[in-house]
C-alpha cells in the first residue's frame, strides 16, 4: 500500500500535458484560440487554403520529382493550372450570376405575389388590414403636414463585390505565392520539423505521423473533390434537361457548397427551389428542380461517398455538423467549406499520436474499442524506452 501514491503520481505524470492542466486553464486557452481565429480570419483563411491546396497536390509534385521534373517547375505548372481553371470559371459564370442577381428581386416579388394570391388563408387578413387602414386615414391637410418617411438603400451585392475587389485580388495573389512555395519546400519543412524530436525514435515518429496524415488527407481531399465535381456536373445536366437557364452556374454552386455537409445541401436546395419557382409556372414543375438535387445529394452522401472514402476516414455526423457550424461562425462561408478537411486533418493527427488517440475515437463514426487504462501511455512511451 505504500507504493500506491507513487504509482498514481507516475500515471499522472505520464498523461499528456493538456490533461494535467486545470480545466479552467484549458477553457481559457480554448476561448483565446477561438477569439484569435475570429480576429485573424483575414490572415488565416488564405494561409489555410494554401496549406490544403499544397497537401492536395503534393503527391503530384513528389511523383513528378521521381521522374526527374524539378519541384519548382512542377509546382509552377500546378499553380498555373489552378489559376487558369479558377479564372476560366469566374469569367464564364460571372455574367450569368450578375444577371440572376439583378433579376432576382423582381422575380422574387412576382413569386411572392403569386403565392399570396393563391393562398386562401390570407383573405381574412387582407380584409382586416383594409379595415385598419381605413380607420387610420386622415384628412388631406394633415397628410400634407405629415413627415415623409426616408428610406436609405444600402449598396447592392454587385457594389459590395466591386468595393472588395482589390482586397480579393490581393488575397488571391498571396494564396498563389503561398501555395507555390509550400509545394516547393514541403520536404524541407518536414526535415526541419524533425529537429523538434529529442531522440531518433521521436524524430522518426514525427516523420511517420506527418507522412501518414499527409497521405490520408490528400487522398480524402482528392476523392471528395472529384465526387463534388461529378455531383455538380450531374446536377447541371439534370437542370439542362429540365430547361433551367444557366445550368452550369447552379451545378457549380451545388458542387462547391457540397464541401460543407448538410448545411451546404440545405442552402443549395433552397436556392434551387427559388430558381424553380422563378422559371416554371406550376408548383409541381418548380419543385422538380430541388427534388432532383435532393435525390442526387442523398445518393452521394449516403451511398457513394461512404463506399469510396471508406470507414477508416468516416467521422461522426454530429461532429461534422458542429464543425461546419463553428467554422462557419468563425470564418464565414470559407470556414464552412473548409470545416470537414480541417476536422479530418485533426482526427488524422490524433489517430497517429497515441496520447490523443482517444480523441480520434471520439470523433470517429466507428464503435469504440476497449483498451486497458494504461495502454495508451505504454504505447506512447514505447519509443522513448527503446531509445538509447
ABEGO torsion letter per residue (X at the ends): XAAAAAAAAAAAAABBAAAABBAAAAAAAAAAAAAAAAAAAAAAAAAAAAAAAAAAAAAAAAAAAAAGBBAAAAAAAAAAAAAAAAAAAAAAAAAAAAAAAAAAAAAAAAAAAAAAAABAAAAAAAAAAAAAAAAABBBAAAAAABBBBBBBBBBBAAAAAAAAAAAAAAAAAAAAAAAAAAAAAAAAAAAAAAAABABAAAAAAAAAAAAAAAAAAAAAAAAAAAAAAAAAAAAAAAAAAAGBBGAAAAAAAAAAAAABBGAAAAAAAAAAAAAAAAABABAAAAAAAAAAAAAAAAAAAAAAAAAAAEAAABBBAAAAAAAAAAAAAAAEAAAAAAAAAAAAAAAAAAAABAAAAAAAAAABABBBBBBBAAAAAAAAAAAAAABX
